[in-house]
Amino acid sequence: MLSKARNIIVAIIDFFHRPFAKWIPTQTFRYLACGGGNTVLGLVLYSVVFVDVLHQHDLHVMGLLVTARVAALFTVLCITTPLGFMLSSYVVFPESQIHSRIQAFRYTMATITFLLLSYALTKLFAVCIPMVRADIANIFVSIVTAILSYLSQRFFTFKITKEEVSAE
């Protein structure tokens, strides 16, 4: 079933890639499509969880106050992180021979790292460079983290060794 889903997703992405094939490599386009789709899903889920599930009310969990925003973010990450990993592993970087447990660990660590980097950069703009509009700062932060995320996935999480390339 996973193989069939992968083939359908790849066929759809590759169909839309054809007009851009001269300018964007297939792997990069697949990454953009999968990452973009997962990001849009995360935005929609965040809104649904924050507004419709939590009704914008904070939670008390084991005696601790958890804001509705943090609870919604955590809920969304529990869905988009495994989905993003599966898309990256099976659609974007299927040729990687690194064991899937190691890939999953690396992917999760990278996700946490880029979440913290996003937070730090957002704080940097808010505190140190407040004259930059928040939406412009957020776009910059998103671009920086997306580029670094792609590079970390390509050259670390789903790295392909020279032996794997020459064996093909």
Buried (B, 14 or more C-beta within 10 A) or exposed (E): EEEEEBEEBBEEBBEEBEEEEEEBEBBBBBBBBBBEBBBEBBEEBBEBBBEEBBEEEEEEEEEEEBEBEEBBBEBBBEBBBEBBBBBBBBBBBEEBEBEEEEBBEBBBEBBEBBBEBBEEBBEEBEEEEEEBEEEEBBEBBEEBBBEBBBEBBBEBBBBBEEEEEEEE
